[in-house]
Amino acid sequence: MKAVISVTGRDSMGIIAGVSNACAECGVNIIDISQTVLKEYFAMIMIVDIDRITVPFVDFVDRMTALGKERGLEIHTMHEDIFNSMHNI
């Protein structure tokens, strides 16, 4: 299974490293990543594999949200089933 993680906020050093480390600590593997900086604003979308996740998915979502708050970012984590359902017409 997969999940989609989006990260937005003011750019600062170490955003990708922090999010990547949080994923690795929970057994979540990054499959694809796209990031950009528009002036001082950072935006990133990651597709991650959660087949080997070591914590309940809801706990992972909470950890990512908390990381965002600590860093002054918005981090949203969504299971692929929900993401796909939201984008079907």
For each residue, the residues with C-beta under 8 A, 3 or more apart:
1: 49 50 51 79 80 81
2: 31 47 48 49 50 80
3: 28 47 48 50 57 77 78 79 80 83
4: 45 46 47 48 77 78 80 83
5: 19 23 44 45 46 48 64 75 76 77 78
6: 43 44 45 46 74 75 76
7: 15 19 35 42 43 44 45 46 68 73 74 75
8: 41 42 43 44 73 74
9: 15 41 42 68 71 72 73 74
10: 40 41 42 72 73
11: 15 37 40 41 42
12: 15 42 71 72
13:
14: 17 18
15: 7 9 11 12 18 19 42 44 71 73
16: 19 20 33 35 44
17: 14 20 21
18: 14 15 21 22 67 71
19: 5 7 15 16 22 23 44 46 64 67 75
20: 16 17 23 24 30
21: 17 18 24 25
22: 18 19 25 26 63 64 67
23: 5 19 20 26 28 29 30 46 48
24: 20 21 27 28
25: 21 22
26: 22 23 53 54 55 60 63
27: 24 52 53 54 55
28: 3 23 24 48 49 50 52 53 60
29: 23 48 49 52
30: 20 23 33 46 47 48 49
31: 2 46 47 48 49
32: 46 47
33: 16 30 44 45 46 47
34: 44 45 46
35: 7 16 42 43 44 45
36: 42 43 44
37: 11 40 41 42 43
38: 41 43
39:
40: 10 11 37
41: 8 9 10 11 37 38
42: 7 8 9 10 11 12 15 35 36 37 73
43: 6 7 8 35 36 37 38
44: 5 6 7 8 15 16 19 33 34 35 36
45: 4 5 6 7 33 34 35
46: 4 5 6 7 19 23 30 31 32 33 34
47: 2 3 4 30 31 32 33
48: 2 3 4 5 23 28 29 30 31
49: 1 2 28 29 30 31 52
50: 1 2 3 28 53 57 60 79
51: 1
52: 27 28 29 49
53: 26 27 28 50 57 60
54: 26 27
55: 26 27 59 60 63
56: 59 60
57: 3 50 53 60 61 79
58: 61 62
59: 55 56 62 63
60: 26 28 50 53 55 56 57 63 64 77
61: 57 58 64 65 77
62: 58 59 65 66
63: 22 26 55 59 60 66 67
64: 5 19 22 60 61 67 68 75 76 77
65: 61 62 68 69 75 76 77
66: 62 63 69 70
67: 18 19 22 63 64 70 71 73 75
68: 7 9 64 65 71 72 73 74 75
69: 65 66 72 73
70: 66 67
71: 9 12 15 18 67 68
72: 9 10 12 68 69
73: 7 8 9 10 15 42 67 68 69
74: 6 7 8 9 68
75: 5 6 7 19 64 65 67 68
76: 5 6 64 65
77: 3 4 5 60 61 64 65
78: 3 4 5 82 83
79: 1 3 50 57 82 83
80: 1 2 3 4 83 84
81: 1 84 85
82: 78 79 85 86
83: 3 4 78 79 80 86 87
84: 80 81 87 88
85: 81 82 88
86: 82 83
87: 83 84
88: 84 85
89:
